[in-house]
Amino acid sequence: MLETTHQQRRQLESLDGSELAKLQLDKLNELLTTILPHNAFYASKLSGVELPLKSLSDLDQLPFTFKVELNRQGDSGFAKNLTYPVEQYCRFHRTSGTRGHALVVLDTDSDWRWWVETWQFVLDAAELTERDRVFMAFSFGPFIGFWSAFDAAVARGCLVIPGGGLSTLARLDTIRNNHVTTICCTPTYALHMVEVAAENDIKLASFDVQRIIVAGEPGGSLPAVRGRIESAWNAKVIDHSGASEVGPWGYADADQRGLHIIESEFIAEFLSVESGTAAGEGELAELVLTTLGRAGSPVIRYRTGDLVRPSWNASTSNRFVFLEGGVLGRADDMMIIRGVNIFPSSIEQILHSFPHVIEYRITATKEGEMDALRVEVEDRLNEPTRIAKELQLRLGLRIDVVAVEIGSLPRFEGKGKRFVDQR
């Protein structure tokens, strides 16, 4: 049974600034009262901080939390920010490990109910009802994202169909034969299913799929990526963003231009990439999040490393802060190529605009003190020069683009690892 209704979630979105700030402050102080002094990690970090906080401006008194601080509590690999003894937790999940060692995160039963409730904002954006049939196109390993999506859709009353253990072709057969209306997957895997369908003369546009909820990597809010998926499937793409150590924090706006942050469950801060101070409207910034409902594994002022452009003037009906284009990239992926700041997602957006490019890989290297780039493409036209020209035109950079044999680059079911950093 869900604790909030569609109408209550819309009311939360419509709160004005002072009402939202009061709600966040009350939830934050309640969280701090709950976790201290039991949570040794935060008891140490927040030592000397006067509690309760009197306003959200007092957040500045609290130190940032970095992922490296959470890593590996003893031999277990459990994150260090656990509030309770391990016996009080019932959910075990692990980060993807794409940026170093995988981190084990644990959730209590109460934490997990919070995950399921918070996910309802995403499912609202997708307009899911109990009449929908939802297919989970991923293997049920320890990655948290689609476990939470599965339970959230079940709580909503949908018929949920797991795809773990099936080949891509078998998944497509299951989606067709069971009249699936909604698919949950990464943008990478949505496109991989398109590739497999084309190889087997399967017409995806004839399926009953109406929407594809994507997460795990940038793409759902990028027009070129979203366009390719929607065109092939004849279905609407719904973007979502979250993290194992944080929670499901972002959901698509009505016009599919980016993401709203669920500010009733997260306090969002934005650090300017340029100055390191608070970012202004539309400025490129690193996203900092504080969870408000996950007492068993809280994160306070967590430096996500995600790069975004915040806007507080995007909608009159939804006042939650809006991120134009969703997550634009990662702070640690930024490259400086001949004096130009560039992110892999900028290149990927251009590559996805070429319908004959099947797969690609971007490799960053060092040439002396300079960053250098090489792009490999599986191109049905075998004409990498046209791609290099488009990259130079739109980015102002000459980038080495080479064609490789079709089928030679790796395929991914989960997060795509198309950016290789050898610097």
C-alpha positions as CSV (number, residue, x, y, z in Angstrom):
1,M,0.0,0.0,0.0
2,L,1.4,3.4,-1.0
3,E,1.5,6.1,1.6
4,T,1.2,9.0,-0.8
5,T,-1.3,9.7,-3.6
6,H,-0.9,11.2,-7.0
7,Q,-2.7,14.4,-5.7
8,Q,-0.4,14.6,-2.7
9,R,2.7,14.4,-4.9
10,R,1.4,17.2,-7.1
11,Q,0.8,19.3,-4.0
12,L,4.4,18.8,-2.9
13,E,5.5,20.0,-6.4
14,S,3.5,23.2,-6.0
15,L,4.9,24.3,-2.7
16,D,6.4,27.8,-2.8
17,G,10.0,28.4,-1.7
18,S,9.3,29.1,2.0
19,E,6.9,26.1,2.4
20,L,9.4,23.8,0.7
21,A,12.3,25.1,2.8
22,K,10.3,24.5,6.0
23,L,9.4,20.9,4.9
24,Q,13.0,20.2,4.1
25,L,14.4,21.7,7.3
26,D,11.9,19.7,9.5
27,K,12.8,16.5,7.7
28,L,16.5,17.1,7.9
29,N,16.4,17.8,11.6
30,E,14.2,14.7,12.1
31,L,16.8,12.7,10.2
32,L,19.7,14.1,12.2
33,T,17.9,13.3,15.5
34,T,17.2,9.8,14.3
35,I,20.8,8.9,13.1
36,L,22.8,10.6,15.8
37,P,24.7,9.4,17.8
38,H,24.1,5.9,16.4
39,N,25.7,6.6,13.0
40,A,29.4,6.7,13.9
41,F,30.4,8.0,10.5
42,Y,28.2,11.1,10.8
43,A,28.7,11.5,14.5
44,S,32.3,12.1,13.7
45,K,31.8,14.3,10.7
46,L,29.2,16.5,12.5
47,S,31.0,16.8,15.8
48,G,30.8,20.3,17.0
49,V,27.8,21.3,14.8
50,E,25.0,22.9,16.7
51,L,21.8,21.0,16.3
52,P,18.9,21.3,15.4
53,L,19.6,23.5,12.4
54,K,17.7,26.7,12.5
55,S,17.4,27.3,8.8
56,L,18.6,25.7,5.6
57,S,21.4,28.3,5.4
58,D,23.0,26.4,8.3
59,L,23.8,23.6,5.9
60,D,27.0,25.5,5.2
61,Q,28.1,24.4,8.7
62,L,28.0,20.8,7.6
63,P,30.9,19.2,5.7
64,F,30.5,17.7,2.3
65,T,30.4,13.9,2.0
66,F,32.5,12.3,-0.8
67,K,32.1,8.8,-2.2
68,V,35.7,7.8,-1.3
69,E,34.8,8.4,2.4
70,L,32.1,5.8,2.2
71,N,34.2,3.0,0.7
72,R,34.7,-0.3,2.3
73,Q,34.0,-0.7,6.0
74,G,36.3,-3.6,6.9
75,D,36.4,-6.7,4.8
76,S,32.6,-6.7,4.2
77,G,32.7,-3.8,1.7
78,F,29.7,-2.2,3.4
79,A,29.5,1.5,3.1
80,K,30.7,3.3,6.2
81,N,27.5,5.4,6.7
82,L,25.4,2.7,8.2
83,T,23.3,3.9,11.2
84,Y,22.3,0.5,12.7
85,P,23.9,-2.9,13.2
86,V,23.8,-5.0,10.0
87,E,21.1,-7.3,11.5
88,Q,18.6,-4.4,11.1
89,Y,19.0,-4.3,7.3
90,C,17.1,-6.4,4.8
91,R,18.3,-5.1,1.4
92,F,21.8,-5.6,0.0
93,H,22.8,-3.8,-3.2
94,R,26.1,-2.8,-4.8
95,T,27.1,0.1,-7.0
96,S,28.2,-0.7,-10.6
97,G,31.9,-0.2,-9.9
98,T,32.4,1.7,-13.1
99,R,34.5,4.3,-11.2
100,G,36.6,2.2,-8.9
101,H,35.6,-0.4,-6.3
102,A,32.0,-1.4,-6.0
103,L,30.3,0.0,-2.9
104,V,27.9,-2.2,-0.9
105,V,24.8,-0.2,0.3
106,L,22.3,-1.6,2.7
107,D,18.7,-0.6,3.4
108,T,16.3,-1.2,6.2
109,D,12.6,-2.1,5.6
110,S,11.8,1.6,6.3
111,D,14.4,2.8,3.9
112,W,13.1,0.5,1.2
113,R,9.6,1.8,1.6
114,W,11.0,5.3,1.1
115,W,12.7,4.1,-2.2
116,V,9.3,2.7,-3.4
117,E,7.4,5.9,-2.5
118,T,10.0,8.2,-4.0
119,W,10.0,6.2,-7.3
120,Q,6.3,7.0,-7.7
121,F,7.3,10.5,-9.0
122,V,9.0,8.7,-11.8
123,L,6.1,6.5,-12.5
124,D,3.7,9.5,-12.4
125,A,5.8,11.1,-15.1
126,A,5.4,7.9,-17.2
127,E,1.6,7.9,-16.5
128,L,1.7,4.3,-15.4
129,T,-1.5,2.7,-14.1
130,E,-2.5,-0.7,-12.8
131,R,-3.5,-1.6,-16.4
132,D,0.2,-1.5,-17.5
133,R,2.4,-4.4,-18.1
134,V,6.0,-3.5,-17.2
135,F,9.1,-5.4,-18.5
136,M,12.4,-5.2,-16.6
137,A,15.0,-5.6,-19.3
138,F,18.0,-6.3,-17.1
139,S,19.6,-9.1,-15.1
140,F,18.6,-9.2,-11.4
141,G,22.1,-8.8,-10.0
142,P,23.0,-6.6,-7.0
143,F,22.5,-3.2,-8.9
144,I,19.8,-1.4,-7.1
145,G,18.1,0.7,-9.8
146,F,15.7,-1.9,-11.2
147,W,15.0,-3.7,-8.0
148,S,13.5,-0.5,-6.7
149,A,11.7,0.1,-10.0
150,F,10.3,-3.5,-9.8
151,D,8.9,-3.0,-6.3
152,A,7.6,0.5,-7.2
153,A,5.6,-0.8,-10.2
154,V,4.3,-3.7,-8.1
155,A,3.1,-1.3,-5.4
156,R,1.3,0.7,-8.1
157,G,-0.6,-2.4,-9.2
158,C,1.1,-3.1,-12.5
159,L,1.8,-6.5,-13.9
160,V,5.7,-6.7,-13.7
161,I,7.6,-9.1,-15.8
162,P,11.3,-9.8,-15.0
163,G,13.7,-10.4,-17.9
164,G,16.7,-11.7,-16.0
165,G,18.5,-14.6,-17.6
166,L,16.9,-14.1,-21.0
167,S,18.8,-13.3,-24.1
168,T,17.9,-10.1,-25.9
169,L,16.1,-12.0,-28.6
170,A,14.1,-13.9,-25.9
171,R,13.3,-10.6,-24.2
172,L,12.0,-9.1,-27.4
173,D,9.8,-12.2,-27.8
174,T,8.5,-11.9,-24.3
175,I,7.8,-8.2,-24.7
176,R,5.8,-8.9,-27.9
177,N,3.9,-12.0,-26.8
178,N,2.9,-10.5,-23.4
179,H,1.7,-7.2,-24.8
180,V,4.1,-5.2,-22.6
181,T,3.3,-1.5,-22.5
182,T,6.3,-0.3,-20.5
183,I,10.0,-1.2,-20.5
184,C,12.6,-0.3,-17.9
185,C,16.2,-0.3,-19.1
186,T,19.2,1.8,-19.8
187,P,19.3,4.0,-22.9
188,T,22.2,1.8,-24.1
189,Y,20.1,-1.3,-23.8
190,A,17.1,0.2,-25.5
191,L,19.3,0.9,-28.5
192,H,20.9,-2.6,-28.3
193,M,17.4,-4.1,-28.5
194,V,16.8,-2.0,-31.6
195,E,20.0,-3.4,-33.2
196,V,19.0,-7.0,-32.4
197,A,15.5,-6.5,-33.7
198,A,16.8,-5.1,-37.0
199,E,19.2,-8.2,-37.3
200,N,16.2,-10.5,-36.9
201,D,13.7,-8.5,-39.0
202,I,11.5,-7.7,-35.9
203,K,9.3,-4.6,-36.3
204,L,9.4,-2.9,-32.9
205,A,7.0,-0.2,-33.9
206,S,4.3,-2.9,-34.1
207,F,4.7,-3.8,-30.4
208,D,2.3,-2.6,-27.7
209,V,5.1,-0.7,-26.0
210,Q,4.0,2.9,-25.2
211,R,6.8,4.1,-23.0
212,I,10.4,3.2,-22.1
213,I,11.7,4.4,-18.7
214,V,15.5,4.8,-18.8
215,A,18.1,5.5,-16.2
216,G,21.7,4.5,-15.3
217,E,23.5,6.9,-17.7
218,P,22.9,10.2,-19.6
219,G,20.8,9.9,-22.7
220,G,17.1,10.0,-21.8
221,S,17.1,13.8,-21.8
222,L,19.4,14.2,-24.8
223,P,17.3,14.8,-27.9
224,A,19.5,12.7,-30.3
225,V,19.5,9.7,-28.0
226,R,15.9,10.0,-27.1
227,G,14.9,10.5,-30.7
228,R,16.5,7.4,-31.9
229,I,14.9,5.3,-29.2
230,E,11.4,6.8,-29.7
231,S,11.6,6.5,-33.5
232,A,12.6,2.8,-33.4
233,W,10.1,1.8,-30.8
234,N,7.3,4.2,-31.6
235,A,7.2,4.9,-27.8
236,K,7.8,7.7,-25.4
237,V,11.1,7.8,-23.5
238,I,10.9,8.8,-19.8
239,D,14.2,9.8,-18.2
240,H,15.0,9.2,-14.5
241,S,18.1,9.6,-12.4
242,G,19.3,8.1,-9.1
243,A,22.3,6.5,-7.4
244,S,22.7,3.5,-5.1
245,E,24.2,5.6,-2.4
246,V,21.7,8.4,-2.7
247,G,18.3,7.2,-4.0
248,P,15.9,7.9,-6.9
249,W,16.3,11.7,-7.0
250,G,15.2,12.8,-10.5
251,Y,12.3,12.4,-12.8
252,A,11.3,13.7,-16.3
253,D,9.4,17.0,-16.8
254,A,6.2,17.1,-18.9
255,D,8.0,18.2,-22.0
256,Q,10.9,15.7,-21.7
257,R,13.5,18.5,-21.7
258,G,15.3,17.4,-18.5
259,L,14.7,16.3,-14.9
260,H,13.1,17.7,-11.8
261,I,14.7,16.9,-8.5
262,I,12.3,15.4,-5.9
263,E,12.9,18.2,-3.4
264,S,10.4,16.9,-0.9
265,E,12.9,14.0,-0.4
266,F,16.2,15.6,-1.2
267,I,17.9,18.9,-0.5
268,A,19.8,20.0,-3.7
269,E,22.8,22.3,-3.8
270,F,24.7,23.3,-6.9
271,L,28.5,24.1,-6.9
272,S,29.6,26.2,-9.9
273,V,32.2,24.4,-12.0
274,E,33.8,27.7,-12.7
275,S,34.0,29.2,-9.2
276,G,33.2,26.4,-6.7
277,T,30.6,28.6,-5.0
278,A,26.8,28.4,-5.3
279,A,25.8,28.2,-8.9
280,G,23.2,30.6,-10.4
281,E,20.4,30.1,-12.9
282,G,21.5,27.9,-15.9
283,E,25.2,27.7,-14.7
284,L,27.1,24.5,-15.2
285,A,27.4,23.0,-11.7
286,E,28.1,19.9,-9.7
287,L,25.0,18.4,-8.0
288,V,25.2,18.0,-4.2
289,L,22.4,16.1,-2.5
290,T,21.2,15.4,1.0
291,T,18.7,12.5,1.5
292,L,15.8,13.2,3.8
293,G,14.1,9.8,4.2
294,R,16.8,7.1,4.3
295,A,17.9,6.9,7.9
296,G,19.6,3.5,7.6
297,S,22.1,4.8,5.0
298,P,21.9,8.6,4.9
299,V,24.1,10.9,2.9
300,I,24.5,14.5,3.9
301,R,25.8,17.1,1.4
302,Y,26.9,14.3,-0.9
303,R,29.1,15.4,-3.8
304,T,27.5,13.3,-6.6
305,G,30.0,14.3,-9.3
306,D,27.0,14.8,-11.7
307,L,27.1,17.9,-13.8
308,V,23.9,19.8,-14.4
309,R,22.4,23.2,-15.2
310,P,19.8,24.2,-12.6
311,S,16.8,26.3,-13.3
312,W,14.2,27.7,-10.8
313,N,12.0,29.3,-13.4
314,A,11.1,26.3,-15.6
315,S,7.4,25.7,-14.6
316,T,4.6,27.3,-12.7
317,S,2.9,24.0,-11.9
318,N,6.0,22.1,-10.8
319,R,8.3,24.3,-8.6
320,F,10.9,21.6,-7.9
321,V,14.2,22.7,-9.3
322,F,14.7,21.7,-13.0
323,L,17.8,20.4,-14.7
324,E,17.9,21.4,-18.4
325,G,19.1,18.3,-20.4
326,G,19.2,16.2,-17.2
327,V,22.6,14.9,-16.1
328,L,25.1,16.4,-18.7
329,G,28.1,14.4,-17.6
330,R,30.5,13.7,-14.8
331,A,32.9,16.1,-13.2
332,D,35.7,13.6,-13.3
333,D,35.1,13.0,-17.1
334,M,35.7,16.6,-18.1
335,M,38.6,16.9,-20.6
336,I,40.4,20.0,-21.8
337,I,41.2,19.5,-25.5
338,R,43.3,22.3,-26.9
339,G,41.8,24.7,-24.4
340,V,38.2,23.6,-24.8
341,N,36.3,22.0,-21.9
342,I,34.4,19.0,-23.2
343,F,32.5,16.0,-21.8
344,P,31.9,12.6,-23.4
345,S,28.1,13.2,-23.4
346,S,28.7,16.2,-25.8
347,I,30.4,13.8,-28.3
348,E,27.8,11.1,-27.7
349,Q,24.9,13.5,-28.5
350,I,26.5,14.2,-31.9
351,L,27.3,10.5,-32.6
352,H,23.7,9.5,-31.9
353,S,22.6,12.0,-34.6
354,F,24.1,9.7,-37.3
355,P,21.5,6.9,-37.9
356,H,24.1,4.6,-39.5
357,V,26.4,4.6,-36.5
358,I,25.6,1.4,-34.6
359,E,28.1,1.6,-31.7
360,Y,31.1,3.7,-30.7
361,R,33.9,4.1,-28.1
362,I,35.6,7.3,-27.0
363,T,39.1,7.0,-25.7
364,A,40.9,9.8,-23.9
365,T,44.7,9.7,-23.7
366,K,47.6,12.0,-22.8
367,E,50.0,13.4,-25.4
368,G,52.6,15.2,-23.2
369,E,50.6,17.5,-21.0
370,M,47.6,17.6,-23.3
371,D,44.5,15.5,-23.4
372,A,43.8,13.8,-26.7
373,L,40.7,12.0,-28.0
374,R,40.1,9.1,-30.4
375,V,36.6,7.9,-31.4
376,E,36.0,4.5,-32.9
377,V,32.7,3.9,-34.7
378,E,30.8,1.0,-36.2
379,D,29.4,2.8,-39.2
380,R,27.3,1.1,-41.8
381,L,28.4,3.7,-44.3
382,N,32.1,3.3,-43.4
383,E,32.6,7.1,-43.8
384,P,34.2,8.3,-40.6
385,T,35.3,11.6,-42.2
386,R,31.7,12.9,-42.2
387,I,31.5,12.3,-38.5
388,A,34.8,14.0,-37.8
389,K,33.7,17.0,-39.8
390,E,30.4,17.3,-37.8
391,L,32.4,17.0,-34.5
392,Q,34.7,19.8,-35.6
393,L,31.7,21.9,-36.8
394,R,29.7,21.6,-33.5
395,L,32.6,21.4,-31.0
396,G,35.3,23.4,-32.7
397,L,37.7,20.6,-32.3
398,R,39.5,18.2,-34.7
399,I,39.0,14.7,-33.3
400,D,40.4,11.5,-34.7
401,V,37.5,9.3,-35.9
402,V,38.1,5.8,-37.2
403,A,35.7,3.1,-38.5
404,V,36.0,-0.4,-37.0
405,E,34.4,-3.6,-38.0
406,I,30.7,-3.9,-37.2
407,G,30.2,-6.0,-34.1
408,S,33.7,-5.5,-32.8
409,L,32.9,-3.0,-30.1
410,P,31.4,-4.2,-26.7
411,R,27.6,-4.3,-26.1
412,F,26.1,-3.5,-22.7
413,E,23.0,-4.5,-20.9
414,G,23.5,-2.1,-17.9
415,K,25.5,1.2,-17.9
416,G,27.3,1.6,-21.2
417,K,31.1,1.9,-20.8
418,R,31.8,3.7,-24.0
419,F,34.2,6.2,-22.5
420,V,37.7,4.9,-21.8
421,D,39.9,7.2,-19.8
422,Q,43.6,6.3,-20.3
423,R,44.9,9.7,-19.1
